[in-house]
Amino acid sequence: MTSGLYIHVPFCASRCGYCDFNTYTPAELAADPASMGSAQGRTPAGYLDALEVELELAAAAWDRRGLYEGESDPGVSTVFFGGGTPSMLGAEGLVRALNAVRRTVGLAPDAEVTTEANPESTSPEFFTRLREAGFNRISLGMQSAAGHVLKLLERQHTPGRPEQAVAEAKAAGFEHVNLDLIYGTPTERDEDLARSLDAVIEADVDHVSAYSLIVEDGTAMARKVRRGELPAPDEDVYADRYRMIDERLVEAGFQWYEVSNWAKPGGECEHNLIYWRDGQWWGAGPGAHGCVRLREDAAAQYLPVEAAERTGAEDFSGITRLVNAKYPARYWEALMQRHDLPAVTFEPLSQADLTTEHLMLGLRLREGVALAGLAGTEAEIERYQHLGLLEVDARAQRLRVTEQGRYLVDGIVTDLLLAME
């Protein structure tokens, strides 16, 4: 078993029309009433100050005993900087944060250290500095190679810049580079996606993530769809585009290992596998989520009375979900003014909770999930086997989606969960 650290960087230069992540532009932070009186909570420097305090508190509160063989804890196995736009911290800001990880929770000698980055906020010097400091994986937001699609998504980079950034990262010594794609954007044509896939393959990355466009409530794009200015998403188009992506990437030597992720051999993202394989991770930064085992003294100190009582329940799994304060100013205040964990939600998880999450996440993996613990689902599994959407590996005692089942995995999971109730 391994452990990971997710660090959320909430800053973005501008807000994309489809985005509902916990991110903030400079204008939004300046106008946020919740930030008044806590100016340091609105700046990258203040964020980094608070992050260092959170990591110190995390090192004292997180119980990682039993996760590793032997007596010693080598430190976290993965670190992932996400956002937002982590590259807005600059290379020195990211290096400062990684050095804080080493000083506090610790970093295993062979740890995977990843940062997301927007292509327009990177440079050869940026990549060189990160590689020298110990970063070894880069994830770049490409989304599309078509200019009109990028314009609709309100992305800031121009076509061709992501591929150039890949070349710069590889020249700096990065062997593992991911490109993100978004498919099914209104106005996207088959030839646009084909051009994007050609660009990805020619860039010679070893990992690709591809997500269908989700029009989230409250976003600028959702308002345009509601007013009839853009067409609503089409599930049939999503399925056709997903098939295009899979076929083209498989031809190029990739293999899917999670429904939305493809990698060449050895290119899988170890950090994300911690989520999908029921590992423990600490979520640091505004709005970050984590799932960890807390030390007894930390649980007594931080958990509300009702949550602390649940940790004594017979079905308590030992794992608590922590969700940090969403607003940067509130995050900063908790750490810098109260020297307190910034979590606003502490949810002790039952064994049933873990079983649900195991099925929801694990069935999205090519390796599937163990059949043990899926009592009550036999009839549903058999039904989906007959439909050609699930398969059982009797020797390994594992349940997997078939190639066709990937298109309907969310519905399959829902039916299996209902059968377990």
N, C-alpha and C positions, 0 to 999 in steps of 0.2 A: 504494500500500500504506500502511496505517496501523498504529499500535501502540496497545495498550491496557494499562491497569493495573487489576487486580482486587485489592481490599483486603478480606480476610476479618475480620469482627468476630465473635469466638467467644462473646459473652455473650448469654444469654437469661434472662428473669425466671423462666420455668418451661419444662419440657420437654413438648412436645406428644407424644401417645401414638404417633403415626406417624413421628416424626422420627428419622432416623439421621445427620443432619448433624454436623459437628464443632463442636458447641456445648456450653456449660456453664452451668448455673445457679450462683448463689452457693453453694448447699449442696453441689453437686458439687465445686466448686473447693475449698471448705473441707475436704472429706473426701478429696481426692486426695493419696495419699502422694507422688506425683511432684512435688507442689507444695511440699512441706515444705522450708523453707530458702530458698524463692524467692517470698516473699509478694508482691513487686511483680509477679510474673508472673500473679497472680490478680486484679489490679485493672485497671479501665479506664485509670487514670493510668499504671500500669506498662506496660500494653499500648501506649499511645500513645508512651511513651518509646522502647520497643523498635521500634515501627513506624517512627519517624523515623530510627533508625539503619539499619534495613533499606533504607529508601528511599535513604539516602546510599550504601550499598554497592551497591544496584541501579544507581544512576546511573553508578557507576564500572565495573560489571561488564557491563552490557548494551550490546551493539554494535548500534546502530540505523542504522548507515550503509547507504545503499542503499534504505531504506524510503521516503524522501521525495525529491521532485524538488529539484534544486539542492543547494547545499553545506550549508545550515543545517538543523538539527533543531529544529522548532518545539515539541517536547515531545509527550507522548502525546496521542492523539486522543480517547480515552475513559478515564474513570475510573468504576469501579463498586464501590460499597460493598455487600457482601453478608454473609450470616451464616447463623445467628445473627440478632441484632436490632441492626443498626447504630444505630438511634435510641436504644438504651440508652446510647450515648456522650453523648447530649444534643447540642444544636445546636453548642455550643462545642467539644465533642470532635471532631465531624465537621469543623468549620471548621478546627480546628488541624491535623487530618490532611490536609485539602485544601491548606492553606498549605504543609505539608511537601512535598507533591507538587510544588508550584510551585517551591520552593527546590532540589529535588533532580533528579528526572527531567524536570521541566518540564511545562507544560500548554499545549497549543496554544490560540491565541486563541478558536477556535470549538469547543473540545472539548465533547463530551457528558459531563456529570457527573451520575451517578445514585446515589441511595441507596435501598436497601430500607428499609421501616419497617413496624412493626406499628401498626395504627390506634390502639390504646390508649396508645401511647407517644409520640403526637404532639400538637401544639396549633397554633393560628394563629401564635403567637410562634415556635415551632420552624420552621415553614415559611418565615416571613418572614426569619428569620436565615439560613437556608440559601440562600434565593434571593439575598439581598444578597451572600453570600459567593461566588456563582458556580455553585451547584448549579442544574441546569436540567431534571432529570428525577427523578420520584418513582415508586417501585414499592411498592404497598401490598398486604399479604397479606389478602385478603378471604376466600377459600376458599369461603364459602357465605353466603347470606342467611338460611338456615334455622337457628333457634336449636338444635334438637336435633342437627343435623349439626355445628355448632360445638362443642357439648358433647361429642360423641363424639370429635371431633378434639382436644379439650382446648385449644381456642383461648380466649384471654382476653377478646377483645372481644365486644361484644354486637351483634346484628343492627342495621344502620343506622349504626353508627359508621364503617365504611369509606367509605360514601358521604359522610358528614359530613366525614371527613378529606380526601376528594377536593375537596370544595367549599372547604375551608380552604387546600389547596395551590394551587388555581386562583386564589383571592382573593389569595394571596401572589405571584402572577405566574408560576406553573408552567404552561406550555402543554402539556407532555408528562407524562401521568400514566398509569401502568399499574395494573391490578387483576389479582391472581392468583386463579384458581379451582382447586379440587380437585373432581373429579367421580368418581362410583362409590363413594363412601363407604358402608359398610354402613348401612342404614336410610334412605339418601337415596332419595327418590321423584322421579318425573319432574316433579311439580309443584314440588318443592323446587328443582330445577335451573332450571326455568322462572322461578321467582321470583328466583333469583340472576341470571339473564341479564337480566331486566327491570331489576333494580337497577343492574347494570353499565351498561346502555344509558342509563338515566335519569341516571346520574352523569356522562355525557358525557365519558368518558375517550377517549384516542386509541389505546390499546393494551390488549390482553387476553392473558394467558397462562393456559392451561388444561391441567392435568395430571391424568391418571388416578391414583387413589390406589394407591401401591405399598406393600404390606405387607412392610417390610424385616425380615429376621432380626434378632433382638436388641432389637426395639422392644416397648413395652408392648402395642401393638395386635397384633403377631405372636403374642405369648403368649396373648392373648384368643382369637385365631382358632384357635390350636393346642388350646386347652382347650374349644373349641366354644361360647364365649360370644358370638362374632361369626361371621357367615358369611364364607367365603372370597370373594375378588374373583371377579367373573363377567365373562369376556371379552365375552360378548354384550351385557351391560349397558354395558360400557365403549364398545363400538362404537355402540350406540344413543344413548348420552349424547353422544358426540363428534359424531355427526350432528346432534343437537339444537343443540349449541353452534355448529357451523359454519353451519347454516342460519340461525339467529337472528342471528348476528353479521354474516353477509353481507347479510342484509336491512337491517341497521342501518348499512351503509356501511363495514364492515371487510372486509379481504381477508387470507387466510392467506398468510404469507410464509415460515413455518417450521411444521412439523407441529403444534406446540403453541402457536403464536403468531400473533395476528391484529392488524392495525394499520389505522388510517385513513391516507390518503395523507400521507406525511411523518412518521408516528409510529413507524416501525420503530426497534428498539433497535440503535444502531450498535455498541455494545460487544459484544453477543452475535453480531452479524454478523462481528466479527473472529474469534471462535472458529470459526464455521461456514464462513468463507472462507479459512482457513489463514493468518490473520495472526499476529503475535507479541504476546504479552502477558506481563507480569510478574505473578506471583501473590504478594502480600504478606500476612502475617498467619499465624497458626497453621493448619497443614494446607493452606494454599493451594497450588494447582498453577499453574505457568507454563510457557510454551514460548517460548524466546528464543534468539537468537544471542549467545553470550558472546564478549567480547573475548579475545584470545589470552592475555594476562597473567592474566585472571580464570580462564580454563579451567585454566591451569597451576597457579594457586593453590588453586582450590577442588575440582576434579574428582579423585576417587579415581584411582589409577593405572590400573585396568582401564577406567574410563570415559574417561580421557584418551587411552588407546590407541585406543579406538573412534573418537575424533574424527579420527584419522589414516587411518581405513579408507577405502577407495575409494568405498564407497556412503554415507558419512556425509553427511547432508543439510545440515549446518551448524547445525541446531536442536537444543537440549538441553531436555529436560523436567526441571523442578525441582519437587520436592515438599517443602514445609516441615515441620519438626517439628510434630507434631499437638497436643501438650499446651502450653497457654499458658506454663507455667513453663519448659519446655524451650526454647520459642521465646525467651523473655525471657533465659534464661541464655546462649544462643548469642550474642545480640546485645549484651547489657549487660555480661556478664562476659568473653566471649572476643572481642567485636567481630568476629564471624564471621557469614557468611551462615547462616541457620537451616535451610537445605535439608538433608534427610537422604537424599534420592534425587536423583542426577544421572544422567539417562538420555539419552545421545546418540542421536538418532533417525536411522534410515537412510532412504533414499529410499522404500523399500518401506513403512516405518512411516508416512511422510507420505501415501503413496498410499492406504493403508488408512484413515487418519483423514479424508482428503479425501472418500472415498466414504461413510464412515459418517456424517459430519456434513453434507456437501454435498447428499446425496440427500434429506435432510429439508427442504431449501429449495425453495420454489416455482420458483426459477431453475434448480435441478438442478446437474449437474456436467458438465464437459467430457468428451467421449468419449475424447479423447486420454489415454492412460495406462491404459485399461481393456482392454488386450489380453487375450484368453482368455475374455472374458465374452460374446462375440457370441451364442452359442447360448442362454445364460440370458436375455440381453436380448430375443432374439426370442421366447422362450417366454413371458416376462412381457408382451411386447407383445400376443401372441395372447390372453392372459388379460385384457387391458385394464388392466393395472396399471402399465405403463411406456410412455413415449412418447419418440421420438427426434425432435429438431428438426434435420433434415438441414442446413438453412441455417446455423444457429448451431453445429452440431456439439455439441449438448448432450443429455444424458439426464435425464429428469424422471419423477417419479411422477405418475400421473394422480390425479384426485380420489379414485377408489376405492383407488388404490395407497397413499394415505396411511395407510390402516388397517393395512396389512401391511408398512410400510416396513422395519421391523427384520428381518423374515424375508427380504425381498428383498435387503437389504444382505448378510446372511449368505451367501446363495446366490451372489451376485456375488463376494464375497471368496473363497469356496471355489473358484470357477471360475478365479480369478486365480492360485491357488497352483500 
